[in-house]
Amino acid sequence: MVVSIAVVALVAWPFLRRPGAEAPADPRADARREVQEELDRSLAAINEMEFDRRAGNLSDEDHARLDAEERARAVELLRRRDELDER
């Protein structure tokens, strides 16, 4: 019986809360999260390019060009993330 009441209360809780009870969004936290997600994608792309080069799917010349571009993008994203952290 007690377990049933607890389950009902847990399921009903989101519907019983007041509409404005959520914490206000932090724009800096949202911006930092977006930059971090972009950085994660950039770092994954660098790893993928290295894998493709080693597998022979990407020439050394193409790899060097694409890798340099993506690393420059990653550095810029790191700079932006650091700026957001300093504020």
Biopython code that builds the backbone (N, CA, C, O; Angstrom):
import numpy as np
from Bio.PDB.StructureBuilder import StructureBuilder

atoms = [
    (1, "MET", "N", (0.824, -1.193, 0.000)),
    (1, "MET", "CA", (0.000, 0.000, 0.000)),
    (1, "MET", "C", (0.867, 1.255, 0.000)),
    (1, "MET", "O", (0.619, 2.177, -0.778)),
    (2, "VAL", "N", (1.872, 1.302, 0.855)),
    (2, "VAL", "CA", (2.740, 2.459, 0.942)),
    (2, "VAL", "C", (3.521, 2.631, -0.367)),
    (2, "VAL", "O", (3.728, 3.748, -0.841)),
    (3, "VAL", "N", (3.940, 1.518, -0.928)),
    (3, "VAL", "CA", (4.681, 1.571, -2.191)),
    (3, "VAL", "C", (3.787, 2.128, -3.288)),
    (3, "VAL", "O", (4.244, 2.926, -4.106)),
    (4, "SER", "N", (2.527, 1.725, -3.323)),
    (4, "SER", "CA", (1.588, 2.220, -4.330)),
    (4, "SER", "C", (1.411, 3.732, -4.220)),
    (4, "SER", "O", (1.391, 4.433, -5.232)),
    (5, "ILE", "N", (1.285, 4.222, -3.019)),
    (5, "ILE", "CA", (1.123, 5.660, -2.800)),
    (5, "ILE", "C", (2.385, 6.400, -3.249)),
    (5, "ILE", "O", (2.299, 7.467, -3.858)),
    (6, "ALA", "N", (3.539, 5.839, -2.951)),
    (6, "ALA", "CA", (4.797, 6.468, -3.355)),
    (6, "ALA", "C", (4.908, 6.526, -4.877)),
    (6, "ALA", "O", (5.342, 7.535, -5.432)),
    (7, "VAL", "N", (4.521, 5.454, -5.544)),
    (7, "VAL", "CA", (4.586, 5.419, -7.009)),
    (7, "VAL", "C", (3.630, 6.443, -7.604)),
    (7, "VAL", "O", (3.998, 7.166, -8.530)),
    (8, "VAL", "N", (2.424, 6.513, -7.091)),
    (8, "VAL", "CA", (1.438, 7.485, -7.587)),
    (8, "VAL", "C", (1.947, 8.909, -7.367)),
    (8, "VAL", "O", (1.828, 9.753, -8.256)),
    (9, "ALA", "N", (2.507, 9.179, -6.200)),
    (9, "ALA", "CA", (3.027, 10.521, -5.914)),
    (9, "ALA", "C", (4.182, 10.860, -6.849)),
    (9, "ALA", "O", (4.276, 11.986, -7.337)),
    (10, "LEU", "N", (5.054, 9.901, -7.098)),
    (10, "LEU", "CA", (6.195, 10.131, -7.986)),
    (10, "LEU", "C", (5.737, 10.420, -9.407)),
    (10, "LEU", "O", (6.266, 11.322, -10.058)),
    (11, "VAL", "N", (4.767, 9.673, -9.891)),
    (11, "VAL", "CA", (4.262, 9.863, -11.251)),
    (11, "VAL", "C", (3.485, 11.173, -11.360)),
    (11, "VAL", "O", (3.576, 11.856, -12.381)),
    (12, "ALA", "N", (2.734, 11.532, -10.339)),
    (12, "ALA", "CA", (1.896, 12.727, -10.389)),
    (12, "ALA", "C", (2.662, 14.012, -10.109)),
    (12, "ALA", "O", (2.173, 15.094, -10.436)),
    (13, "TRP", "N", (3.835, 13.927, -9.521)),
    (13, "TRP", "CA", (4.575, 15.124, -9.105)),
    (13, "TRP", "C", (4.751, 16.160, -10.211)),
    (13, "TRP", "O", (4.501, 17.338, -9.955)),
    (14, "PRO", "N", (5.166, 15.793, -11.427)),
    (14, "PRO", "CA", (5.329, 16.826, -12.461)),
    (14, "PRO", "C", (4.041, 17.577, -12.780)),
    (14, "PRO", "O", (4.085, 18.740, -13.179)),
    (15, "PHE", "N", (2.907, 16.928, -12.608)),
    (15, "PHE", "CA", (1.622, 17.567, -12.900)),
    (15, "PHE", "C", (1.132, 18.444, -11.751)),
    (15, "PHE", "O", (0.289, 19.317, -11.957)),
    (16, "LEU", "N", (1.647, 18.224, -10.555)),
    (16, "LEU", "CA", (1.203, 18.966, -9.387)),
    (16, "LEU", "C", (2.046, 20.207, -9.092)),
    (16, "LEU", "O", (1.629, 21.078, -8.328)),
    (17, "ARG", "N", (3.229, 20.285, -9.698)),
    (17, "ARG", "CA", (4.098, 21.438, -9.447)),
    (17, "ARG", "C", (3.478, 22.706, -10.027)),
    (17, "ARG", "O", (2.677, 22.661, -10.961)),
    (18, "ARG", "N", (3.869, 23.821, -9.455)),
    (18, "ARG", "CA", (3.397, 25.100, -9.974)),
    (18, "ARG", "C", (4.073, 25.381, -11.309)),
    (18, "ARG", "O", (5.232, 25.012, -11.494)),
    (19, "PRO", "N", (3.372, 26.033, -12.253)),
    (19, "PRO", "CA", (3.928, 26.265, -13.582)),
    (19, "PRO", "C", (5.230, 27.066, -13.588)),
    (19, "PRO", "O", (6.059, 26.772, -14.449)),
    (20, "GLY", "N", (5.483, 27.987, -12.774)),
    (20, "GLY", "CA", (6.691, 28.803, -12.832)),
    (20, "GLY", "C", (7.782, 28.339, -11.893)),
    (20, "GLY", "O", (8.702, 29.104, -11.603)),
    (21, "ALA", "N", (7.711, 27.119, -11.411)),
    (21, "ALA", "CA", (8.630, 26.662, -10.381)),
    (21, "ALA", "C", (10.006, 26.275, -10.900)),
    (21, "ALA", "O", (10.925, 26.078, -10.104)),
    (22, "GLU", "N", (10.173, 26.160, -12.208)),
    (22, "GLU", "CA", (11.468, 25.774, -12.741)),
    (22, "GLU", "C", (12.482, 26.892, -12.526)),
    (22, "GLU", "O", (12.136, 28.073, -12.496)),
    (23, "ALA", "N", (13.723, 26.495, -12.380)),
    (23, "ALA", "CA", (14.793, 27.479, -12.224)),
    (23, "ALA", "C", (14.983, 28.227, -13.540)),
    (23, "ALA", "O", (14.891, 27.625, -14.610)),
    (24, "PRO", "N", (15.245, 29.531, -13.476)),
    (24, "PRO", "CA", (15.444, 30.290, -14.711)),
    (24, "PRO", "C", (16.687, 29.787, -15.446)),
    (24, "PRO", "O", (17.671, 29.384, -14.826)),
    (25, "ALA", "N", (16.624, 29.818, -16.753)),
    (25, "ALA", "CA", (17.740, 29.353, -17.578)),
    (25, "ALA", "C", (18.911, 30.324, -17.467)),
    (25, "ALA", "O", (18.722, 31.539, -17.407)),
    (26, "ASP", "N", (20.091, 29.786, -17.442)),
    (26, "ASP", "CA", (21.309, 30.590, -17.395)),
    (26, "ASP", "C", (21.873, 30.672, -18.812)),
    (26, "ASP", "O", (22.369, 29.671, -19.330)),
    (27, "PRO", "N", (21.807, 31.830, -19.443)),
    (27, "PRO", "CA", (22.277, 31.949, -20.830)),
    (27, "PRO", "C", (23.753, 31.589, -20.985)),
    (27, "PRO", "O", (24.151, 31.024, -22.004)),
    (28, "ARG", "N", (24.564, 31.913, -19.980)),
    (28, "ARG", "CA", (25.990, 31.574, -20.077)),
    (28, "ARG", "C", (26.191, 30.064, -20.031)),
    (28, "ARG", "O", (27.036, 29.527, -20.747)),
    (29, "ALA", "N", (25.426, 29.384, -19.199)),
    (29, "ALA", "CA", (25.537, 27.930, -19.120)),
    (29, "ALA", "C", (25.089, 27.290, -20.431)),
    (29, "ALA", "O", (25.689, 26.322, -20.898)),
    (30, "ASP", "N", (24.024, 27.845, -21.020)),
    (30, "ASP", "CA", (23.557, 27.331, -22.305)),
    (30, "ASP", "C", (24.610, 27.555, -23.394)),
    (30, "ASP", "O", (24.871, 26.664, -24.203)),
    (31, "ALA", "N", (25.209, 28.739, -23.411)),
    (31, "ALA", "CA", (26.239, 29.045, -24.402)),
    (31, "ALA", "C", (27.448, 28.143, -24.216)),
    (31, "ALA", "O", (28.019, 27.652, -25.190)),
    (32, "ARG", "N", (27.838, 27.924, -22.972)),
    (32, "ARG", "CA", (28.990, 27.058, -22.713)),
    (32, "ARG", "C", (28.697, 25.626, -23.141)),
    (32, "ARG", "O", (29.560, 24.954, -23.706)),
    (33, "ARG", "N", (27.481, 25.161, -22.874)),
    (33, "ARG", "CA", (27.095, 23.807, -23.262)),
    (33, "ARG", "C", (27.136, 23.659, -24.789)),
    (33, "ARG", "O", (27.601, 22.642, -25.303)),
    (34, "GLU", "N", (26.651, 24.667, -25.502)),
    (34, "GLU", "CA", (26.672, 24.621, -26.963)),
    (34, "GLU", "C", (28.099, 24.599, -27.493)),
    (34, "GLU", "O", (28.412, 23.835, -28.407)),
    (35, "VAL", "N", (28.966, 25.433, -26.926)),
    (35, "VAL", "CA", (30.365, 25.456, -27.359)),
    (35, "VAL", "C", (31.024, 24.117, -27.043)),
    (35, "VAL", "O", (31.791, 23.600, -27.855)),
    (36, "GLN", "N", (30.736, 23.555, -25.881)),
    (36, "GLN", "CA", (31.316, 22.263, -25.515)),
    (36, "GLN", "C", (30.860, 21.164, -26.466)),
    (36, "GLN", "O", (31.651, 20.300, -26.844)),
    (37, "GLU", "N", (29.588, 21.192, -26.855)),
    (37, "GLU", "CA", (29.083, 20.198, -27.806)),
    (37, "GLU", "C", (29.784, 20.333, -29.155)),
    (37, "GLU", "O", (30.151, 19.330, -29.767)),
    (38, "GLU", "N", (29.971, 21.575, -29.621)),
    (38, "GLU", "CA", (30.697, 21.805, -30.879)),
    (38, "GLU", "C", (32.137, 21.316, -30.759)),
    (38, "GLU", "O", (32.665, 20.705, -31.688)),
    (39, "LEU", "N", (32.768, 21.582, -29.628)),
    (39, "LEU", "CA", (34.143, 21.148, -29.398)),
    (39, "LEU", "C", (34.223, 19.617, -29.412)),
    (39, "LEU", "O", (35.135, 19.048, -30.011)),
    (40, "ASP", "N", (33.282, 18.965, -28.761)),
    (40, "ASP", "CA", (33.263, 17.498, -28.757)),
    (40, "ASP", "C", (33.131, 16.949, -30.180)),
    (40, "ASP", "O", (33.790, 15.973, -30.535)),
    (41, "ARG", "N", (32.280, 17.578, -30.989)),
    (41, "ARG", "CA", (32.134, 17.139, -32.383)),
    (41, "ARG", "C", (33.416, 17.376, -33.173)),
    (41, "ARG", "O", (33.806, 16.550, -33.998)),
    (42, "SER", "N", (34.059, 18.492, -32.920)),
    (42, "SER", "CA", (35.307, 18.811, -33.608)),
    (42, "SER", "C", (36.398, 17.801, -33.260)),
    (42, "SER", "O", (37.106, 17.319, -34.144)),
    (43, "LEU", "N", (36.532, 17.485, -31.986)),
    (43, "LEU", "CA", (37.542, 16.511, -31.562)),
    (43, "LEU", "C", (37.229, 15.125, -32.123)),
    (43, "LEU", "O", (38.145, 14.388, -32.490)),
    (44, "ALA", "N", (35.968, 14.769, -32.193)),
    (44, "ALA", "CA", (35.582, 13.487, -32.788)),
    (44, "ALA", "C", (35.925, 13.471, -34.271)),
    (44, "ALA", "O", (36.360, 12.445, -34.795)),
    (45, "ALA", "N", (35.732, 14.603, -34.954)),
    (45, "ALA", "CA", (36.067, 14.689, -36.381)),
    (45, "ALA", "C", (37.567, 14.511, -36.588)),
    (45, "ALA", "O", (37.986, 13.852, -37.540)),
    (46, "ILE", "N", (38.377, 15.093, -35.708)),
    (46, "ILE", "CA", (39.835, 14.933, -35.802)),
    (46, "ILE", "C", (40.204, 13.461, -35.657)),
    (46, "ILE", "O", (41.016, 12.943, -36.423)),
    (47, "ASN", "N", (39.617, 12.798, -34.689)),
    (47, "ASN", "CA", (39.882, 11.368, -34.500)),
    (47, "ASN", "C", (39.421, 10.559, -35.704)),
    (47, "ASN", "O", (40.121, 9.640, -36.130)),
    (48, "GLU", "N", (38.272, 10.878, -36.252)),
    (48, "GLU", "CA", (37.743, 10.168, -37.416)),
    (48, "GLU", "C", (38.641, 10.356, -38.635)),
    (48, "GLU", "O", (38.877, 9.412, -39.390)),
    (49, "MET", "N", (39.137, 11.570, -38.823)),
    (49, "MET", "CA", (40.043, 11.816, -39.948)),
    (49, "MET", "C", (41.326, 11.000, -39.810)),
    (49, "MET", "O", (41.835, 10.462, -40.793)),
    (50, "GLU", "N", (41.838, 10.912, -38.600)),
    (50, "GLU", "CA", (43.047, 10.118, -38.368)),
    (50, "GLU", "C", (42.771, 8.642, -38.659)),
    (50, "GLU", "O", (43.596, 7.959, -39.265)),
    (51, "PHE", "N", (41.629, 8.165, -38.230)),
    (51, "PHE", "CA", (41.241, 6.782, -38.507)),
    (51, "PHE", "C", (41.143, 6.553, -40.016)),
    (51, "PHE", "O", (41.641, 5.551, -40.530)),
    (52, "ASP", "N", (40.497, 7.486, -40.723)),
    (52, "ASP", "CA", (40.361, 7.363, -42.180)),
    (52, "ASP", "C", (41.717, 7.384, -42.874)),
    (52, "ASP", "O", (41.926, 6.653, -43.842)),
    (53, "ARG", "N", (42.636, 8.209, -42.394)),
    (53, "ARG", "CA", (43.973, 8.257, -42.993)),
    (53, "ARG", "C", (44.690, 6.926, -42.793)),
    (53, "ARG", "O", (45.287, 6.386, -43.725)),
    (54, "ARG", "N", (44.628, 6.406, -41.576)),
    (54, "ARG", "CA", (45.287, 5.129, -41.290)),
    (54, "ARG", "C", (44.675, 3.975, -42.063)),
    (54, "ARG", "O", (45.371, 3.028, -42.428)),
    (55, "ALA", "N", (43.375, 4.052, -42.314)),
    (55, "ALA", "CA", (42.687, 2.998, -43.059)),
    (55, "ALA", "C", (42.909, 3.130, -44.561)),
    (55, "ALA", "O", (42.522, 2.248, -45.328)),
    (56, "GLY", "N", (43.526, 4.220, -44.980)),
    (56, "GLY", "CA", (43.771, 4.423, -46.404)),
    (56, "GLY", "C", (42.620, 5.071, -47.136)),
    (56, "GLY", "O", (42.627, 5.126, -48.365)),
    (57, "ASN", "N", (41.632, 5.564, -46.413)),
    (57, "ASN", "CA", (40.478, 6.206, -47.032)),
    (57, "ASN", "C", (40.689, 7.698, -47.265)),
    (57, "ASN", "O", (39.853, 8.358, -47.884)),
    (58, "LEU", "N", (41.797, 8.225, -46.775)),
    (58, "LEU", "CA", (42.084, 9.650, -46.887)),
    (58, "LEU", "C", (43.582, 9.799, -47.159)),
    (58, "LEU", "O", (44.413, 9.275, -46.417)),
    (59, "SER", "N", (43.911, 10.515, -48.226)),
    (59, "SER", "CA", (45.328, 10.687, -48.568)),
    (59, "SER", "C", (46.015, 11.549, -47.513)),
    (59, "SER", "O", (45.363, 12.294, -46.780)),
    (60, "ASP", "N", (47.340, 11.436, -47.449)),
    (60, "ASP", "CA", (48.100, 12.230, -46.486)),
    (60, "ASP", "C", (47.905, 13.727, -46.723)),
    (60, "ASP", "O", (47.811, 14.506, -45.775)),
    (61, "GLU", "N", (47.845, 14.126, -48.009)),
    (61, "GLU", "CA", (47.669, 15.547, -48.335)),
    (61, "GLU", "C", (46.294, 16.051, -47.889)),
    (61, "GLU", "O", (46.174, 17.115, -47.282)),
    (62, "ASP", "N", (45.263, 15.264, -48.202)),
    (62, "ASP", "CA", (43.912, 15.658, -47.789)),
    (62, "ASP", "C", (43.796, 15.668, -46.269)),
    (62, "ASP", "O", (43.175, 16.556, -45.685)),
    (63, "HIS", "N", (44.397, 14.674, -45.646)),
    (63, "HIS", "CA", (44.362, 14.609, -44.183)),
    (63, "HIS", "C", (45.029, 15.838, -43.579)),
    (63, "HIS", "O", (44.490, 16.443, -42.651)),
    (64, "ALA", "N", (46.190, 16.210, -44.093)),
    (64, "ALA", "CA", (46.917, 17.360, -43.546)),
    (64, "ALA", "C", (46.078, 18.630, -43.654)),
    (64, "ALA", "O", (46.018, 19.419, -42.711)),
    (65, "ARG", "N", (45.432, 18.828, -44.798)),
    (65, "ARG", "CA", (44.615, 20.034, -45.004)),
    (65, "ARG", "C", (43.395, 20.031, -44.088)),
    (65, "ARG", "O", (43.134, 21.011, -43.389)),
    (66, "LEU", "N", (42.648, 18.926, -44.095)),
    (66, "LEU", "CA", (41.436, 18.850, -43.279)),
    (66, "LEU", "C", (41.750, 18.879, -41.787)),
    (66, "LEU", "O", (41.033, 19.499, -41.002)),
    (67, "ASP", "N", (42.829, 18.202, -41.409)),
    (67, "ASP", "CA", (43.227, 18.173, -39.999)),
    (67, "ASP", "C", (43.589, 19.569, -39.509)),
    (67, "ASP", "O", (43.195, 19.971, -38.414)),
    (68, "ALA", "N", (44.344, 20.308, -40.325)),
    (68, "ALA", "CA", (44.732, 21.670, -39.933)),
    (68, "ALA", "C", (43.501, 22.560, -39.764)),
    (68, "ALA", "O", (43.426, 23.345, -38.818)),
    (69, "GLU", "N", (42.540, 22.440, -40.674)),
    (69, "GLU", "CA", (41.316, 23.244, -40.588)),
    (69, "GLU", "C", (40.527, 22.902, -39.326)),
    (69, "GLU", "O", (40.058, 23.790, -38.614)),
    (70, "GLU", "N", (40.386, 21.601, -39.059)),
    (70, "GLU", "CA", (39.582, 21.185, -37.901)),
    (70, "GLU", "C", (40.288, 21.517, -36.596)),
    (70, "GLU", "O", (39.635, 21.884, -35.619)),
    (71, "ARG", "N", (41.596, 21.395, -36.562)),
    (71, "ARG", "CA", (42.329, 21.761, -35.342)),
    (71, "ARG", "C", (42.238, 23.262, -35.074)),
    (71, "ARG", "O", (42.145, 23.683, -33.921)),
    (72, "ALA", "N", (42.263, 24.064, -36.128)),
    (72, "ALA", "CA", (42.091, 25.513, -35.953)),
    (72, "ALA", "C", (40.699, 25.807, -35.387)),
    (72, "ALA", "O", (40.536, 26.675, -34.530)),
    (73, "ARG", "N", (39.705, 25.076, -35.877)),
    (73, "ARG", "CA", (38.341, 25.243, -35.361)),
    (73, "ARG", "C", (38.282, 24.830, -33.886)),
    (73, "ARG", "O", (37.650, 25.509, -33.077)),
    (74, "ALA", "N", (38.937, 23.723, -33.539)),
    (74, "ALA", "CA", (38.939, 23.255, -32.152)),
    (74, "ALA", "C", (39.616, 24.266, -31.233)),
    (74, "ALA", "O", (39.150, 24.500, -30.118)),
    (75, "VAL", "N", (40.715, 24.867, -31.695)),
    (75, "VAL", "CA", (41.407, 25.874, -30.890)),
    (75, "VAL", "C", (40.494, 27.077, -30.653)),
    (75, "VAL", "O", (40.436, 27.609, -29.545)),
    (76, "GLU", "N", (39.788, 27.499, -31.691)),
    (76, "GLU", "CA", (38.856, 28.619, -31.546)),
    (76, "GLU", "C", (37.751, 28.275, -30.547)),
    (76, "GLU", "O", (37.375, 29.112, -29.727)),
    (77, "LEU", "N", (37.239, 27.069, -30.613)),
    (77, "LEU", "CA", (36.198, 26.648, -29.680)),
    (77, "LEU", "C", (36.730, 26.590, -28.251)),
    (77, "LEU", "O", (36.026, 26.965, -27.313)),
    (78, "LEU", "N", (37.953, 26.130, -28.079)),
    (78, "LEU", "CA", (38.570, 26.131, -26.746)),
    (78, "LEU", "C", (38.698, 27.551, -26.210)),
    (78, "LEU", "O", (38.449, 27.800, -25.030)),
    (79, "ARG", "N", (39.089, 28.486, -27.082)),
    (79, "ARG", "CA", (39.211, 29.890, -26.681)),
    (79, "ARG", "C", (37.854, 30.434, -26.250)),
    (79, "ARG", "O", (37.746, 31.102, -25.222)),
    (80, "ARG", "N", (36.811, 30.147, -27.043)),
    (80, "ARG", "CA", (35.467, 30.626, -26.699)),
    (80, "ARG", "C", (34.986, 30.020, -25.388)),
    (80, "ARG", "O", (34.375, 30.707, -24.570)),
    (81, "ARG", "N", (35.260, 28.731, -25.186)),
    (81, "ARG", "CA", (34.850, 28.083, -23.943)),
    (81, "ARG", "C", (35.554, 28.709, -22.745)),
    (81, "ARG", "O", (34.937, 28.943, -21.706)),
    (82, "ASP", "N", (36.845, 28.979, -22.896)),
    (82, "ASP", "CA", (37.595, 29.620, -21.807)),
    (82, "ASP", "C", (37.062, 31.007, -21.510)),
    (82, "ASP", "O", (36.980, 31.400, -20.347)),
    (83, "GLU", "N", (36.698, 31.755, -22.542)),
    (83, "GLU", "CA", (36.119, 33.091, -22.332)),
    (83, "GLU", "C", (34.815, 32.993, -21.545)),
    (83, "GLU", "O", (34.559, 33.799, -20.651)),
    (84, "LEU", "N", (34.005, 32.014, -21.880)),
    (84, "LEU", "CA", (32.734, 31.835, -21.169)),
    (84, "LEU", "C", (32.982, 31.435, -19.705)),
    (84, "LEU", "O", (32.233, 31.833, -18.813)),
    (85, "ASP", "N", (34.019, 30.659, -19.474)),
    (85, "ASP", "CA", (34.345, 30.257, -18.096)),
    (85, "ASP", "C", (34.832, 31.437, -17.253)),
    (85, "ASP", "O", (34.612, 31.470, -16.042)),
    (86, "GLU", "N", (35.490, 32.400, -17.890)),
    (86, "GLU", "CA", (36.059, 33.535, -17.163)),
    (86, "GLU", "C", (34.996, 34.540, -16.741)),
    (86, "GLU", "O", (35.218, 35.299, -15.797)),
    (87, "ARG", "N", (33.884, 34.566, -17.389)),
    (87, "ARG", "CA", (32.837, 35.549, -17.085)),
    (87, "ARG", "C", (32.140, 35.234, -15.806)),
    (87, "ARG", "O", (31.232, 35.960, -15.402)),
]
sb = StructureBuilder()
sb.init_structure("model")
sb.init_model(0)
sb.init_chain("A")
sb.init_seg("    ")
for serial, (resi, resn, name, xyz) in enumerate(atoms, 1):
    if name == "N":
        sb.init_residue(resn, " ", resi, " ")
    sb.init_atom(name, np.array(xyz, "f"), 0.0, 1.0, " ", f" {name:<3s}", serial, name[0])
structure = sb.get_structure()
